[in-house]
Amino acid sequence: MRLAILLAPALLLAALACPAEEAKTTTIPPAAAAVAETLRDRALQQDTAWDIVESLTTEVGQRLAGTEGDARAVAWAVAKFRALGFDEVRTEPVTFPVWLRGEESGEVLSPFPQPLVLTALGGSIGTEGAPLDAEIVHFETLDALRAVPDDSLDGRIAFISTRTQRYRDGRGYGLSVGSRVDGASIAAAKGASALLIRSIGTSNDRFPHTGNMRYAEGGRRIPAAAVSNPDADLLLNMLRREQPVTVRIRMQAATVGEYTSQNVIGEVRGSELPDEVVLIGGHLDSWDLGTGAIDDGAGVAITMAAGALIASLPERPRRSIRVVAFANEEQGLIGARQYAERHAASIRQHLIGAESDFGAGRIYGLRSNAPDQAWPAIEQIGAVLAPLGIELERGVGGPGPDLIPLVARGMTWAQLAQDGTDYFDYHHTPNDTLDKIDPIALRQQVAAYAAFAWMAAQAEGDFGAEPKGL
Amino acid sequence: MRLAILLAPALLLAALACPAEEAKTTTIPPAAAAVAETLRDRALQQDTAWDIVESLTTEVGQRLAGTEGDARAVAWAVAKFRALGFDEVRTEPVTFPVWLRGEESGEVLSPFPQPLVLTALGGSIGTEGAPLDAEIVHFETLDALRAVPDDSLDGRIAFISTRTQRYRDGRGYGLSVGSRVDGASIAAAKGASALLIRSIGTSNDRFPHTGNMRYAEGGRRIPAAAVSNPDADLLLNMLRREQPVTVRIRMQAATVGEYTSQNVIGEVRGSELPDEVVLIGGHLDSWDLGTGAIDDGAGVAITMAAGALIASLPERPRRSIRVVAFANEEQGLIGARQYAERHAASIRQHLIGAESDFGAGRIYGLRSNAPDQAWPAIEQIGAVLAPLGIELERGVGGPGPDLIPLVARGMTWAQLAQDGTDYFDYHHTPNDTLDKIDPIALRQQVAAYAAFAWMAAQAEGDFGAEPKGL
């Protein structure tokens, strides 16, 4: 999960602003609801998703885009879709620059020499084979950094200490992640030699949280790293003593060449309208520090398992159910953007999409930007999901990150909103490992995705796909 | 905290078996209880201990015995005792071999290449400048390893996967730590090339837990390391696939030369019997991975603050209150052993001792091996501690680890038993940082130590010091 939360309000406004669709009401036949209930109840008895994410984290592990782990993940996904009985399995190439972390370390040089636990932000340059030694200048917020005069930092390191707050819906991330994404460019404009941020994460574990950053076009590029929450506290405690705090950073991070990975697609082919699709999925890549269990092994596993459950039925859905394991989400929705371009001509055949990319917490809300005439169908889906503890919530939420390029072209989204209270404790850290997933909660998520996908695929009428101009 | 829990049952039995002391009952004058109540209530309003541990973790940080951090910690402790108003501050030399960790890394080579998060056990040798590549052989327990024939491991790596269980009193540590302490020697006898253990820790954070190990006299020495709990799970998940699992370990760990550190002692001098002492304290050294906040910055801070609070009174206690910040506890109670040898002739003048070395959780129990005739005094102390939520518990517990050499020579111990439910989540890991300490709970601990020390120092009669033959 990357930037969805930042963008969600914009998409929501766009949805509210979009013109009224044609008046024909979309509904779902009662027989489809009955099948969906069977799928739901069956999913609650199965550990298919657990087995999938256990397999991915054990047999592949980290799969940073462009690394050998990425290649192994693609081969794994193709084999897994096949083994799960999908009707059609294919890959579509996705090309991007390769960013590698390399070795990295940090330390406080003075006034109190201590190691500093840090990690490069994704996309950052390194320190050019030498240690970078400089005094840090503290800013409580990105806005405070923005407010100082250009070139005033004079080769010092900008240190932004904003703490990410914990919310069930993860909105604390959206409030703090700007430091990570744009901090380096703003710091460079102020004359800084590097950027250090407090990790965009909610736990006090001594793990630094990585995640993508980007350099402004034409701006000076400086190394950017995150320190763990305890290390950020340590720096603040040193700074409180009102002596200059000097740190040393070494980072080998670099962007090196180009790589072609694959979006991996498994499809349960529709019986009546096979070219119309309900899209579900997650992203196959991960950061390199953990094993990518919650980000986003869980999403891949949940949606693969939901598709597989549907594929195990004696009948086929009216429309196709397409499960996409997107390539390189973490470094800019790259697989999703290339998917959207490749399928630009058939966006209207993407009836509705839902991505699972917010960990493995229980789903508590069904949300969608479906227009009025399709809302009755959403309500019918909501009724089948209600026994899972899922409430229908209108006028809130947004699509999973990989759906953004498709939604921008007009696809309608649904969101099966998960409890993300602890998501940012583990996300983008070495601590993103299998043990953070509750197998029982995972069953609930498969149940919701399977029932949702089946019912959406059986709908009479559409969900109002329409270019949203994003 | 190191081995206390292992040894506690033996000490307890020794206490119960010890001969009846002379019949004169020890009691504490009512005026002393009144002062103790004042100390208790004042401590609950002060953050002195927090300030001390913040200072130690910020200005010194890691202080592995024999490193530059050790030297800085000694200088820090001398200055802090002085600043806190102790009547007498001195150091006593403690000499020991220096063990250094150096660089270390691990990875699975096959069947599924993945990084492996590991750390050397304290005292372990390294891999002699080269990677050590070998297949792992899994044992669920140390006893299972013991049970295989000598030389049967044939150069493979013994992997012990026992999981440490969580208990308030930390007894899960005692049940699993044998793998860490003795595993390498036993594995070497079986022909292993190295030992890997599941970390002796209760959290699922991807931190390996270090801690001391020892080689059997005359036995072959092999490298010994702990993998984090998630990494142990990963190895088990790979092993379940019934293919050979080969790992690579690189460790620079080595014992290099000798170092002389210091036990640092701050004393509030007694007004009537200054050569009789009530000993409280903690240990000043730490492992190198974190900043030694809970192990044992907290214990040093609690007992320093308790002593300082007493030193701030207009009157002095009858006997001296001696706060000892012991050197090198982690690598074998070395400071404590040398203290006990140095003070062997005056053990009977150590009236009673209590060490804080179990983190910073609230104290729930007052325990002691004081004999019958001194129990009325313990009960009087218990009555003053009761409003802190502390219950008197007879016939259980044991001394803090640094007291073991003194107790073996006859000193009576008290234990202010702390809630250690989460202690082994952080202990001996990079996650042992200041944020793991609750400042409010810390006040309660200072209150208990201050009231205890004052009352014990005012006792009429002794606590039955007697060689226990340990």
Interface residues (C-beta under 8 A of the other chain):
Chain A: E54 T57 T58 E59 V60 G61 Q62 E68 P111 F112 P113 Q114 P115 V117 N204 D205 R206 F207 N229 P230 D233 L234 N237 M238 R241 G290 T291 T429 P430 N431 T433 L434 D435 K436
Chain B: E54 T57 T58 E59 V60 G61 Q62 E68 P111 F112 P113 Q114 P115 V117 N204 D205 R206 F207 N229 P230 D233 L234 N237 M238 R241 G290 T291 T429 P430 N431 T433 L434 D435 K436
